[in-house]
Amino acid sequence: MKRPEIRHRRPRRFPNAVALSIAICPSTPLLVPELGGEAAQETAELREAAIIAVRSLPTQWIAIGAGDGRYGSEVSGTFAGYGVDVCVSLSSTVSGPTQLPLPVLIAGWLRAQVPAAAVEARLVSGTDGAAIGRALRDEIRAMPTPPGVLVIADGANTLTDKAPGGYRPESGAAQQDLVDALTQGDAAALQRVSDVITGGSVYQVLGGLAGSDRVQAQCLYQGSPYGVGYFAGTWQVS
């Protein structure tokens, strides 16, 4: 009896004509100059890199950050809880400010640097980031025009004695591994992010989203002011 032929389906890739644009930015209030105080000048290079990254996106964004919940483009918020009443919104339509998590506020502030843009924010937590990324990949592939994806996450916050999380000796190597993966477009390496990386679940989403496709990566900034690892850059996935 002839055995049935088994065919293995290869994962569908993003066509080159509609390559997926991804901007990677930190989740820190230091991006907002009004909140930085004396640190505003020191973080100017990071801020400029993040703005360059988001300006590479199309005008519709999906933002991924750490936490729980989804936030539509109709919401607005304020950084008043961080010391200065800087209002932001996820689109050009401004509503009464509500209390928003930091990654959503950051998404709103970055969106304001691209006035025509609108963003939907999705927060993730736990260890299922790769699965969330694969599901998002399928969702985007079904869209006639893929949105840009804004990844909002920090690295290790334990790089020095004065860092917010104190000092952990292993965090330096873990931060360098993360920077290498983001700079080289190594999606697989993001599935092995150390638990000292505060935005680990978000980076796992990025890895699942890119899958095994070709990634053209660009590092615009990497550094660790105040003992926290920050990265800003872009991925083009095709």
WOBEL-V208049 format. One line per field, one symbol per residue. ss: DSSP state (~ for helix, > for strand, _ for the rest). A space follows every 50 residues. Layout:
BEGIN
ss: ???
END
This chain:
BEGIN
ss: _______________~~~_>>>>>>___~~~_~~~~__~~~~_~~~~~~~ ~~~~_____>>>>>>>__>>>____>>>_~~~____>>>________>__ _~~~~~~~~~~______>>>>>>>____~~~~~~~~~~~~~______>>> >>___>______________~~~~~~~~~~~~~~___~~~~~____>__~ ~~~~~~~~~~____>>>>>>>>>_~~~__>>>>>>>>_
END
